[in-house]
């Protein structure tokens, strides 16, 4: 192990062959952008090391950039007049061609097909097959593409367009005709595992024109090549990360390449593991994520950057309401007119007003948010937010008056709107955010180039096209030259390192199986040698790539998981000729450290809790319910006001539906009053009264309705309530003892329960012969057994009972307003006939009056516990009581037991396990 980790000097970043080529004035052309950037940085570092004060930028560029530069030279010299289409322009042109095809009229959008067609066009150009395509025989799909390709070429010829894929062929002809100034000191090609026929023809014509073209394969004499097999892919990531950390500890200036086939699919998991192992300090959210010892060479879609996502939210707000979750994201984002003094207030406004606003659809328009903010109790503390929203509305109102405009006009209007929204991080902008803003501006500039065809569009189409550009634009921050570079196999071409670890070198992962293009005739693809048509040729290409990777560092490790997601596997056959030495994991890394178990230190908290003020405490019966469930939850929710953010879903949730039932029954009994009046009504009269009461009860919901969907949904709810409550009234008629609804949804202010002063609301009090009956409506499940413990689950009715006159109380019951046979009144009564059916039997007391006294004792004890600040973590039935509690993060309960709670009645009272 000591020999394996013996220190080695870090290699020069710029290989000697490249230095020699640049010194003789050659143009260095790389196979990818990453290699070009790396070599340019190496050139600059070398010159600084030599003590140079200034120097000319090196002639190092990727192949695509070289082709574009040669083309621009032709245009400047007047030898070419065609317009070179960028990626977005070409896609738009393909979309125009496809939209003109009547056979595709049934497609909702042709965007995806345009992308596939553009890829097929690129292949046919790169493999020099345009002439052969015209006469090729194929199926209906390939014949369609042949037709589209003819239309596309004809359009390009008429309009004077040329695509990036046609550059090699066009420049080949220009060189042969002597129209291009040839590089006098030759060309050096670096990092090409293979070249397309179009590239080879261009290189051949350069050589025929006496240009020296040198092909370099950079390599390093290998000191050690190993193969490691691990149990699974998760362990493979961990071993690679720990090995990398150990290598860098021995070689602080070393450079390590982590090469991963299918990197995009694994990126998030690799990032998580390498952060834990190489840079655990990045778990601190206050530390920028762009400071770690590793970086990915590939970028992510620009649209996925949080700063850009906020920009699109603001732009989309111009044409339609935004989902509530995205409005919340806007309010809390530092990229939307954020000032530190307003941050906390905006969070309160979001949690306690925006999320509690009554709405059928969980979305809100710009005008609705402005109105909500202007009448908010926090408006005095939100001056910047409100003024910014008004500024946005001014711009939006102007935009809504626009009809079709050019892309460049829309680009300017979008910039104007984002400026009015104070989009961005202002003076606190980091380098990373500055780069995102610059990339965003480039995307807007690319969007403006769509004016090339002279077609104007409306705002909705403009936003859709800009979103597509941002999704297809990859953003990668400028390299920090981090010691660990994580990349794909193709991106590693043209680079040398001190060490390389190649992940997923199993037979199921490497090589990645290539696929053919469905729009091109199979026999033509095979004849032209396109990828995915000849296994032997594809394997030879991958084998060359694997050998190149194996020769790019002094220490190379290939690893594979013995058990992958697809099943068991062996090493890839691509490794057969590399003469790798198999090693065990223990030979190259120490065993993973066993987590240290620290004894829990118990500290008695004897600090007194601030006493409650002598006034009405907000919360009502809910305080006693929470205290019975868990003292800590009651304290956290009713004294610290630590609550979950409410999730908003389309339509009325369970709570709103229950509130609607309460409201309709309140209105109904305020009008009908008695059972006798109910009996005298015909079925039709009852339906008419109930329908009118339902309409009044849903009046606020009706006010929130703005679309046909809202009104249709409201009709469904009205019909549901009519069916539900008609059945409930049938049950009311079954009560043998006549009654009069004396109180309905009556609030009693400042009542005393032990030391607490509360406001409580009684659902209903019926007057019957001999006294009163208390009814608590429930639309879910409930049982009188919930009242009969020292920690009652539903203390509302016991609370109402102890506030009533004991000698007048004739019964207490849950009114289960539910459909079908589940509707009933369940509770206790002093005599038969007071409730429909037979009342439940008291278990703990001889009479209802005695039971009320027991309830008084229980509730006053709970009130005393809450008043005194008893905040112990003591769930009534752990972990069942904690299943949906929002305070689990604060009390540190072991959440792994929650699944067990669903399987049986293994919950325990008062026993708590902490994580």
DABELGI-V258074 format. One record per helix or strand. SS is the DSSP state (H for helix, E for strand). FROM is the first residue (numbers start at 0). TO is the last residue. Records with the same first field share a line. If there is no record, write none. Layout:
SS: FROM-TO / FROM-TO
This chain:
H: 15-22 / 32-48 / 62-75 / 86-98 / 101-103 / 110-125 / 129-134 / 139-158 / 163-175 / 196-207 / 232-249 / 262-277 / 279-282 / 288-290 / 301-303 / 305-315 / 323-331 / 339-353 / 365-373 / 378-380 / 382-399 / 406-419 / 425-427 / 430-452 / 458-471 / 521-527 / 534-549 / 572-577 / 584-587 / 620-628 / 630-637 / 653-671 / 674-679 / 682-696 / 698-702 / 707-732 / 783-786 / 795-802 / 805-807 / 819-821 / 847-867 / 879-881 / 887-890 / 894-902
E: 26-29 / 59-61 / 82-83 / 160-161 / 186-189 / 212-215 / 223-231 / 255-259 / 293-295 / 299-300 / 321-322 / 335-335 / 362-363 / 404-404 / 422-422 / 456-456 / 473-474 / 483-486 / 496-502 / 505-505 / 552-563 / 566-567 / 570-570 / 580-582 / 673-673 / 739-752 / 755-767 / 770-777 / 808-815 / 823-828 / 877-877 / 892-892 / 907-907 / 913-913
